[in-house]
Amino acid sequence: MLIREFCAENFTNIPLAVAAGAERIELCDNLTAGGTTPSYGVIKETADYLKDSKTTFATMIRPRGDNFVYNSIELKIMETDILKAVEAGTNELVFGALTPENELDSDALETLMIASQGLPVTFHMAFDKISADQQKSALDELVELGFDKILMHGNTLDKPVNTEKIAELVTYANGRIRLIAGGSVTFENAEKIAKLTGSAYVHGTKIVMI
């Protein structure tokens, strides 16, 4: 079964995406910066709207645009935002944190996972910043930390989705964690990309026709 995750900027297009058959929503704000944390009100209204729907949603936790290297104050903000998102009724969460060397910030991720209270968590496209030769070991660590999914493009976003790289990691993961193909994935090419990657999960702002 193809699981199409619609990347929503605020609540506006969620009713349209649900009507178009989206199985999942990634809820965020400020897509021009790559997505940041939506407001408490937006999360709560989304939770209320979807409570009787088969469509589930994950809330982006990201305090700003730019890189994924966060100081102690930013991490405290993220921890608080996670707690508020859980309180507002989110089904899942999406976040990531890296060191200045573009490796996993293990200490930060452990703290954020505790705040997540057992909800499924996706590590977002910060994964693409990790060097290719370290991505398998990073995947192993994310499994150990309890992450449920990894969202990745496999390339810089100005290039097509790297289906070969994603397929390699899908094989390596062997069901321990799920890979979501995102970036340049649309309702027109979603099934092809899912087939090429071996993952049923696809993600994008145009993943369903609205």
C-alpha positions in Angstrom: 0.0 0.0 0.0 1.3 3.4 -1.0 1.4 5.8 2.0 1.4 9.4 0.8 2.5 12.0 3.3 1.3 15.5 2.5 3.6 18.2 3.7 1.2 20.9 5.0 2.1 24.5 5.8 -0.4 25.3 8.6 -3.9 24.0 8.5 -5.1 25.6 5.2 -4.8 22.7 2.8 -5.3 19.8 5.2 -9.1 19.4 4.4 -8.2 19.3 0.7 -5.4 16.8 1.2 -7.6 14.5 3.3 -10.3 14.7 0.6 -7.7 13.8 -2.0 -6.8 10.7 0.0 -3.6 11.5 1.8 -2.8 8.8 4.3 -0.5 11.0 6.4 0.1 14.7 7.0 3.4 16.3 8.1 2.3 19.5 9.8 4.7 22.4 9.8 5.1 26.2 9.2 7.3 28.3 7.1 8.1 26.0 4.2 10.4 28.6 2.6 12.8 27.8 5.5 12.3 24.1 5.0 9.6 23.8 7.7 9.5 24.9 11.3 7.3 24.2 14.3 3.6 25.1 13.8 1.7 26.9 16.6 -0.1 25.0 19.4 -3.4 26.2 18.0 -2.7 24.8 14.5 -1.6 21.4 16.0 -4.8 21.2 18.2 -7.1 22.1 15.3 -5.5 19.6 13.1 -5.8 16.9 15.8 -9.5 17.8 16.3 -10.1 17.8 12.5 -8.5 14.4 12.0 -9.7 12.6 15.1 -12.4 10.7 13.2 -10.3 10.3 10.0 -8.0 7.5 8.9 -5.4 10.2 8.1 -2.7 10.5 10.7 -0.4 13.4 11.2 3.1 14.2 12.5 4.2 17.6 13.8 7.5 19.2 12.8 9.7 20.3 15.7 12.2 22.7 14.4 12.8 26.1 16.1 14.2 27.9 13.0 15.5 27.5 9.5 19.1 27.2 8.4 21.2 24.3 9.8 20.3 21.6 12.3 22.9 22.4 14.9 21.2 23.6 18.0 22.4 25.2 21.2 21.1 24.4 24.7 18.4 27.1 24.6 17.1 26.0 21.2 17.0 22.4 22.4 15.0 23.5 25.5 12.6 25.2 23.1 12.3 22.0 21.0 11.7 20.0 24.2 8.9 22.3 25.3 7.4 22.3 21.8 7.4 18.5 21.8 5.5 18.5 25.1 3.0 21.0 23.8 2.5 19.1 20.5 1.8 15.9 22.5 -0.6 17.8 24.7 -2.3 19.2 21.6 -2.9 15.7 20.2 -0.3 15.0 17.6 -0.1 11.4 16.4 3.6 11.5 15.7 6.6 13.9 15.7 9.3 14.9 13.2 12.7 16.3 14.3 16.5 16.0 14.0 19.7 17.4 15.4 23.3 17.3 14.1 26.7 18.3 15.4 28.8 20.9 13.6 30.5 18.0 11.8 27.1 16.9 10.4 26.9 13.8 12.6 24.0 12.8 14.8 23.8 14.9 18.0 23.2 11.8 20.2 22.8 13.7 23.5 20.3 16.1 22.0 18.3 13.3 20.4 18.2 11.2 23.5 16.7 14.2 25.4 14.1 14.9 22.7 13.1 11.3 22.5 12.4 11.2 26.2 10.2 14.3 25.8 8.3 12.4 22.9 6.7 10.1 25.4 6.8 7.1 23.2 5.1 8.6 20.1 6.5 7.5 16.7 9.3 9.9 15.6 10.6 10.6 12.1 14.2 11.9 11.7 13.8 14.6 9.0 15.9 15.6 6.0 18.8 16.6 8.2 19.7 13.0 7.4 20.8 14.0 4.0 23.5 16.2 5.5 25.2 13.2 7.0 28.1 11.9 4.8 27.2 8.9 2.7 29.8 6.7 4.3 28.3 7.4 7.7 24.6 7.0 6.9 24.4 3.3 7.7 25.9 3.7 11.1 23.6 6.8 11.7 20.7 4.6 10.7 21.8 2.0 13.2 22.0 4.7 15.9 18.5 6.0 15.1 17.1 2.5 15.4 18.8 2.2 18.9 17.3 5.6 19.9 13.9 4.4 19.0 13.2 6.4 15.8 10.4 5.0 13.6 11.2 6.6 10.2 13.8 8.6 8.3 12.8 11.2 5.7 15.4 11.7 3.0 15.9 12.9 -0.5 19.3 11.3 -1.1 20.6 14.3 -2.9 20.7 18.1 -2.5 17.2 19.3 -3.2 18.2 20.9 -6.5 18.7 17.4 -7.9 16.2 14.5 -8.4 15.5 12.2 -5.6 18.3 9.6 -5.3 16.2 6.4 -5.5 19.3 4.1 -5.6 20.7 5.5 -2.3 17.3 5.3 -0.6 16.8 1.7 -1.9 20.3 0.7 -0.5 19.3 2.0 2.9 15.9 0.3 2.7 17.6 -3.0 2.1 20.2 -2.3 4.9 17.4 -1.3 7.4 15.7 -4.6 6.7 12.5 -3.5 8.4 14.2 -2.0 11.5 13.2 1.5 10.5 11.2 2.9 7.6 12.5 5.2 4.9 10.4 8.0 3.5 11.3 9.3 0.0 10.8 13.1 -0.2 11.7 16.1 -2.2 10.5 16.3 -5.9 8.0 13.5 -5.2 4.5 14.3 -6.6 1.2 12.5 -7.2 2.5 11.9 -10.8 5.8 10.1 -9.9 5.0 8.8 -6.4 4.3 5.2 -7.4 7.4 5.0 -9.6 9.6 6.3 -6.8 8.1 3.9 -4.3 8.8 1.0 -6.6 12.4 2.1 -7.3 13.2 2.7 -3.6 11.3 -0.3 -2.2 9.6 2.0 0.3 5.8 2.5 0.5 6.3 5.9 2.1 6.5 9.0 -0.1 6.4 12.7 1.0 5.8 16.1 -0.6 3.7 19.2 -0.9 2.2 17.8 -4.2 1.9 14.2 -3.2 -1.9 14.3 -3.8 -3.8 16.4 -6.3 -5.5 19.3 -4.6 
